[in-house]
């Protein structure tokens, strides 16, 4: 592995299942993303899951992945599905989006 693989911007889409709506999960993700320096967004989905698009280095995304598996105290995370995503040009902050 080259050192550029650690610092190159990558994008991942996470789908979090469990008791993850109505428990402050989106605010938790937004706070953790800001702490890690990750760009992207988080939103509730109509099926009860929470979707996250995250962009950052491999290490930043790894940190976010582990925090998603934990969740805030009131949440119960059953599964975190992860897929590669395309980085979004111009997206350099993290925000909470509406329901899709």
Buried (B, 14 or more C-beta within 10 A) or exposed (E): EEEEEEEEEBBBBBBBBBBBBEBBBBEBBBBBBEEBEBBBBBBBBEEEBBBBBBBBBBEBBEBBBEBBEEBBEEBEBEEBEBEEBEBEEEBEEBEEEEEE
